[in-house]
């Protein structure tokens, strides 16, 4: 949202994903690392056992761009399946989405269910996830039972068909040399995939790479 | 205070807030959304006003054009009845203003061109 009166740009980024996947941990790591004068309070509406009940919220100031104070509002949703009402509410007015997947092989089903739920909730608001800033983070890469990246990609990020002729050209993935975000399949069909990042949120690996990527994509939509 | 339903602060008038206004706006929108769901559970489409009473400070929240929330914070120098009376007129006026804005469409709100050029550097700097 651009507020011309107060000369502010406010962007809403939502961290989505299955329960216990590390969404809150992402925010806590960002909170701990960003300079205190560039961030607000970390607000957590959680249960006594620290499971997110409604959302976590962290505003981060990016600085001034072209005379506009630019600020990112980071939200997490509750991952547990039965909290869908509050999960859907958080998506209202979203500018960018990070899907935090749990890399553990036994969480494959939970990842898929959450991804489907994200698509459903977005389309209920009339948002098209394939046409807005969207990145995937594969978290918990350090665990011995983590699935191979290729398996996770195939399952959660198989890509969507590119239909516009002007967009049918290879787009390299800046974060991954040799890989492409838009590419042509052997069948001749053009597909686009969401940018993805490997992470270990508890130690912070990949957390800022993910945030930086989604922030840039959001600002690109304003350019 | 005027708060967007997605949780962003739009404007404030009166005494400047001496609290975290960003967090306040987010929680206000969440408060309204949660109450919308409660309304549906009991067969109402929504609650268009909410009132929270404190010992010294109280707040009254009203829906404006289903997109914005008007929040009035007041202390015991006034009464709920007077606040409610004044808000009724204010909500009607604001509803007209906002409906006019929404009718004009989003096309008029084009972003400043070339914003990204400056932003890339800023993002990199923040995350170094």
Interface residues (C-beta under 8 A of the other chain):
Chain A: X1 X2 X3 X5 X6 X9 X10 X12 X34 X38 X40 X41 X43 X45 X54 X55 X57 X59 X60 X62 X63 X64 X65 X66 X68 X70 X71 X73 X85 X86 X89 X92 X93 X94 X208 X211 X212 X215 X216 X219 X220 X222 X223
Chain B: X4 X5 X6 X7 X8 X10 X11 X20 X22 X23 X26 X27 X29 X30 X33 X34 X37 X109 X111 X112 X113 X114 X115 X116 X117 X118 X119 X120 X122 X123 X124 X125 X126 X127
